[in-house]
């Protein structure tokens, strides 16, 4: 694991310990079980992201998130991804509740999750899904997070950066319908996007998985390229956060994905 992920893991574990000090996993689960979840729709999946800060691009926004996600929804997004990591991405777990109350779409917690507690915590705040990074987790913890997602009736987007990550994900039971596979084209050392990484890794993806292309996608041409390679959706953040017309930007990407 590189230095960036190691820092994010340490930060996540610190936040986990603080959360566990406030509420036990049993109480968080009880609270979570009272919160409904929203399933992902069929067809092309565009995850439109709320990301206050990008480590690669700097500050993106500090307010106006409710209006932004409503624009995403009107443009045809399938789900909202919300960064909840505070130190590098400017997010918070409370931001999920703000977004969930603004749209009818499923909302995903995007963070550096290291324990099933954080899956239940996400649902307790209204999330219908969560993201896990395969490289940060051993096989036992990956399985535990997948089991928590199934039990919580949430989807789990398990993220890969290279062939070894995909091999780890392939060992999971992907038949439940709760697990998606994300391929992130960003280089974790330079934080730059690797051109054509999605297409290069596509042939290695598990058979019949729902695959999502992440990072570096900001045009209809790129959407057509990854759907042509076999992906079922995309996750788009920075370009939508900076778009002067996010509804139109989302609509153009969705149209490329279904055409």
N, C-alpha and C positions, 0 to 999 in steps of 0.2 A: 504494500500500500504506500502511495506517495505521501509527501509531507502535507499537502492540502487535505487529503482525505483523513490523514491521521489527526490533524487539527480539528476537523469537523467531527470526527468520532469522539475526541476528548470533550469537545463542547457539548455534543449530544448527551454523553454520559453524565456530564455535570448537570444539565437540565433535567435528565431523567431522575437523578438522585434528588434534586430539589422537588420535582413533582411527586415522587414517591413519599417524600417527607410531608407533603400536604395531604395527599389522598392515597390510600392503599389501592392495590390493583383490584381488590374485590369491590371497593366502593366505586372505582372508575368503571368497572364492568357493569355494575348495577345501573349507574347513570347512563352508560352507553346503550344498554339494552332498551332504554326508554326513548331513544332517539332513532327515528326511521332513517333508512338509507334509500338512495335512488340508484337504480341500475343504469349501466351504460346503454345507450340506444344501439340498435343494429346499424350496420353500414359503416361508412367512413367515419373515423373518430378524430376530430380535431380537439386536442386539449389546448385551450387558450390560457395563458399563464398570467398570474399576478406575482410580480417580482419587484419589490421596491428598489433593490440594489443588485447590480451584477458585479461580481468580482472582476470580470473582464472589461466591463463597460462603465462602471461607476453608478451613481445614483440615477434611477429611472423615474421614480415618482414617490411622493410622500403622502398623497391624499387622492381623493376622487376615485377610489377603487370600486365603489358601488356603481357609479355611472359607467365605469369601464367594463365591468362584467356584464352589465345590462346591454352594452353595445356588443360584446362578444356573443351574448345569447341571441340578440336580434340578427347577427350576421350568420348564425347557424352553427356555432360551436357545439360540440357534443358534451364537453365537460370543462370544468375550470380547474386548473392546477394552481395551488396556493403555496408559495414558499413560507415556511414557518421557522426557518433558521434565522436567528437574530444577528449574529456577529458579522457575517459576510454578505447576507442577502436582505437584511433589514426587515425580516418577517417576524411573526409571532403566532402562537397557537390561537390567540383571540381573533386574529384576522380571518380565520376560517368562519367563525360565527357571523362576522360582518358580511362575508361573501354569501354564505348559505342563506342568509335572510334577504338577499337581493335578487336571487335568480332561482329558477326551478331546476337547474341542471345539477348533475352530480358534481361534487367538489372533492378534489384529491389533495391530501396533505403531502407536499413535497418537502422532504427533510432528509437528514442523515440518521435514519431510524436504526436503532441497535437492539431493541427489545420489544416483545409483544405488548408491553404496557403502552407503548407509544401508538400502537395501532388502535387499542381501545380508547386511549386518550383522544385520538383523532375523531373517532366516531362519537365520543361524548360531546365533542364540540361541533358535531354536525357533518363531518366528512363522510363520504360514501366510499372513499378509496384512500390508498396511501402508496408511497413510492419507497422501495428498498433498493439499495445499491449492493449488488452481488459481491463486489470486491471487498467490501467492508465486513462481510459476514462469513462465518464458517458454515459448513453444510448443516449442522444441527440448528443453528440460529435461523438460517434461511427456511428450513422446514417449519420451525416454530412460528415464524412470521406468516408463512403461507397458511398454516393451520389456524392461526388467530384470525386472519382475513376471512377464511371460510366460516369460522364460528361466528364472527361478527357480521357476516353477510356483507362484506366489503370486497372491492376488487383491490388487488395488489399489483402494481406495475413494478416488475423486477428489472433493474437497469444493468446493462452490460456495456463495457467499453471495448472488449476484445474477445478473442476466441476462447481464452480460459474462463472468462466470465460466462460466456454462453454455455460452455461445458458444465459449469456449476448449476446454471439454471435448468439445463436439460435433465438434470437428475431429479428435479421436482416433479410432482404429479400435476401436470397442466390440464388434466381432464375435467377438473371441477367447474371450469368456467369462471373462476374467481381470479385467475392469474393471467397477466399480460406480460409480454417481454418487450422491454425498451432497449433500443440501441442508441447510445449517445456518441456522437461523432467528435466530441470535444477532447482534446489532449489535456490530460489532467496536470501535466507539468507546466505547459505554456499557457493553458486555458484557451488556446486557439482551436478553431474548428478544423478538423482533418477532412479535406475534400474527398468525396467518394467513399468515405468509411461506411456509410449505410449500405451502399451497393456491394462493397467488398465483403461485408459480414453477413449479408442476407442469405447466401447459400448455406451458412452454418446454423441457422436458426432451427429450433426444434420443429418437426413436422406438425402442421395443423395448429400452431400457436397463433395467438393474436399479437402481431408485432407492431410496435410504435417507433417511428424514427424521431430522434430528439437532437436538438441543437443544430444551428446553422441553416435552418429552413425559413426562408422569408419570401419566397416567390412561388407562383403557380407552377413554373417550370421545375422547380425543385420538388414540389409535391408530386408532380407527374412522374418524375424520375424515381422517387422512392416507392410510390404505389406500383410502378412498373416492375420494380425489383421484388415486390411481394409484400410490402408493408400495408397494414390495414388502417393506419392513421399516423398523425404527426403531433408532436408537442412543440408549440411555438410560444416564445416568451418575449425576448427583447424587441424584436421588430414590431410586435403588436403593441407593446407598451409605448413605443415611440411613434406609432402611426398617428397621423392627424385625423384619420377616419378609421378607427379600429373595426367598426361594423363592416365597412366595405372591404377592409383588408381580410377579415375572417371569411367573408362571403367569397372572395376571389380564391382563397385557398381551398375552401370547401368545394367550390365548383370544380376546381382542378382535381380534387380527390375523387369525385363521383363521376367525372366525365371519362 
